[in-house]
Amino acid sequence: MSQNNKELNEIENVTLSHYDRNAVSFWEGTRDHDVSQNYEAFLTPFSECKALDILDFGCGPGRDIKYFQSIGHRPVGLDGSIEFCIQARQYTHCKVLHQKFLSLSLPQRAFDGVFANAALFHIPSQELPRVLRELHAALRTGGILFISNPRGNQEGWNGQRYGHFMQLQDSQAYLEQAGFELINHYYRPKGIPFDQQPWLATVSRSI
């Protein structure tokens, strides 16, 4: 599937408009989600005594920023939805960047880790290699990229949101192409049969 610039802009703008319109209900529906498994998987590769510079990519209303801040790290949020950015700033009082995923402007070698929970799947497949390279450039050597995305083999619209769902093999190929080494993966929610686990989580190291 190949899109021109006009189509890419429409994908991004329609998806973001959906989140802007539903920002309050999204927060109410996700603020109490248990993502402790994801936090643990992301933080495990690091030294426990080190305060980390973390980019929460697709931070939404700020739930995960708040958690990382509460345990002594230095999180920075990023989201394309202006409503999410406003919510996250008010909730966490942390720095939150308003940047669309397809037009990022990130400082190089600025972060120890990037936490991308339920965010990168909104990027069309043709743009994903470029975005992953930009995240790689924003990480320090040996930095960690955590990704949690719906798994599957389809790409396209689901209502007013665009999504690109991948299985492990394709996800790993994209990561390796961008300069990452896959060091862990698992399926969520934990403790239930595989066919009832719609989420794939990967942990990769910048090399």
C-alpha positions in Angstrom: 0.0 0.0 0.0 1.4 3.4 -1.1 0.0 6.8 -0.2 0.9 10.2 -1.5 1.4 13.2 0.8 -2.3 14.2 0.6 -3.4 10.8 1.6 -0.9 10.7 4.5 -2.1 14.1 5.7 -5.7 12.8 5.7 -4.8 9.7 7.6 -3.1 11.7 10.3 -5.6 14.5 10.5 -8.7 12.3 10.6 -7.1 10.0 13.2 -6.0 13.0 15.4 -9.4 14.6 15.0 -11.0 11.5 16.4 -8.8 11.6 19.5 -9.3 15.4 20.0 -13.1 14.9 19.9 -12.9 12.0 22.3 -10.1 13.1 24.6 -12.2 13.2 27.8 -13.9 9.8 27.3 -10.5 8.3 26.3 -9.0 9.5 29.5 -11.9 8.1 31.6 -11.6 4.8 29.8 -7.9 4.3 30.0 -6.6 6.0 33.1 -7.0 2.9 35.3 -5.7 0.3 32.8 -3.1 -2.0 34.4 0.0 -1.6 32.2 2.5 -2.6 34.9 3.7 -5.5 32.8 4.7 -2.9 30.1 6.4 -0.6 32.6 8.4 -3.6 34.0 9.5 -4.8 30.6 10.6 -1.3 29.5 12.6 -0.6 32.7 14.2 -4.0 33.3 17.1 -3.4 30.9 18.2 -0.3 32.8 20.2 0.0 36.0 17.8 0.4 38.9 19.7 3.3 40.4 19.7 5.5 37.3 17.2 8.3 36.7 16.2 8.1 33.0 15.4 10.6 30.3 12.3 9.0 28.8 10.2 10.0 25.8 6.6 8.8 26.2 5.7 8.6 22.5 2.0 9.0 22.0 1.6 9.9 25.6 -2.2 10.6 25.5 -3.5 12.3 28.6 -0.4 11.5 30.6 -1.0 8.4 32.6 2.4 6.8 31.8 4.3 10.1 32.2 2.9 10.4 35.7 4.0 6.9 36.6 7.6 7.4 35.3 7.8 10.8 37.1 6.5 9.2 40.3 9.4 6.8 40.5 12.1 9.4 39.9 12.6 9.5 36.2 12.6 12.5 33.8 9.8 11.9 31.3 8.9 14.0 28.3 5.6 13.4 26.6 4.8 13.7 22.9 1.4 13.5 21.1 -0.1 14.7 17.9 -3.5 15.4 19.6 -3.5 19.0 21.1 -6.3 18.0 23.5 -4.1 15.1 24.8 -1.2 17.5 25.2 -3.2 19.9 27.2 -4.5 17.1 29.5 -1.0 15.7 30.0 0.5 19.0 30.8 -2.2 19.8 33.4 -2.1 16.3 34.9 1.7 15.9 35.1 3.2 19.4 34.9 5.9 17.8 32.7 7.1 18.9 29.3 4.8 17.6 26.6 5.7 18.1 22.9 2.9 18.6 20.4 4.2 16.9 17.4 2.5 14.8 14.7 4.1 11.4 14.2 4.8 12.0 10.5 6.6 15.3 11.1 8.7 14.8 14.2 11.4 17.2 15.3 13.3 15.4 18.1 16.7 16.2 19.7 19.3 13.7 18.8 20.8 11.4 21.5 18.5 13.0 24.1 16.8 10.0 25.6 17.7 6.8 27.4 14.4 5.2 26.4 11.3 5.6 24.3 8.0 4.2 25.6 5.5 3.8 22.8 2.4 2.2 24.2 -0.5 1.8 21.8 0.8 4.6 19.5 3.1 3.5 16.6 0.4 1.3 15.0 -1.2 4.5 13.7 1.8 5.1 11.4 1.2 3.9 7.8 3.6 1.1 6.9 5.4 3.1 4.2 6.4 5.7 6.8 7.2 3.4 9.7 10.9 2.8 8.7 11.6 6.6 8.6 9.8 7.2 12.0 11.7 4.3 13.6 15.0 5.7 12.3 14.1 9.1 13.9 13.4 7.4 17.2 16.7 5.6 16.9 18.5 8.9 16.4 16.7 10.4 19.4 18.1 7.6 21.6 21.5 7.4 23.2 23.6 4.4 22.3 22.1 1.3 23.9 18.8 3.0 24.5 15.6 1.0 24.8 12.5 1.2 22.6 9.3 -0.3 24.0 6.4 -0.8 21.6 3.0 -2.2 22.3 0.7 -2.5 19.3 -2.4 -4.6 18.3 -1.1 -7.7 16.4 -2.5 -8.8 13.1 -1.9 -8.7 9.3 -4.0 -5.8 8.2 -3.6 -2.1 7.5 -6.3 0.5 6.9 -9.2 2.4 8.5 -11.1 1.3 11.6 -13.8 3.9 11.8 -12.1 7.3 12.2 -8.7 5.8 13.1 -6.0 4.4 10.8 -4.1 1.4 11.9 -1.3 -0.9 10.8 -1.3 -4.2 12.7 1.7 -6.6 12.5 2.8 -9.9 13.8 6.2 -10.5 15.5 8.2 -11.4 12.4 7.3 -8.2 10.5 7.7 -6.0 13.6 11.2 -7.4 14.2 12.1 -6.8 10.5 11.2 -3.1 10.8 13.1 -2.8 14.0 16.3 -4.4 12.7 16.1 -2.3 9.6 16.1 0.9 11.7 19.1 -0.2 13.9 17.4 -2.0 16.8 18.0 -5.4 18.3 15.0 -7.2 19.7 15.7 -8.4 23.2 12.2 -9.3 24.5 8.6 -9.8 23.4 5.3 -11.0 24.8 1.6 -10.9 24.2 -1.1 -9.2 26.3 -3.2 -9.5 28.3 -1.1 -12.0 30.2 -2.5 -15.2 31.7 -5.0 -16.0 29.0 -4.9 -18.1 25.8 -2.8 -16.8 22.9 -5.8 -16.4 20.6 -7.3 -14.0 23.2 -4.2 -11.8 23.4 -4.6 -9.0 20.8 -1.5 -7.0 21.8 2.1 -7.6 20.9 4.8 -5.9 23.0 8.4 -5.7 22.0 11.5 -4.4 23.8 14.5 -3.4 21.6 17.9 -2.0 22.1 19.5 0.7 20.0 22.7 -0.6 18.4 
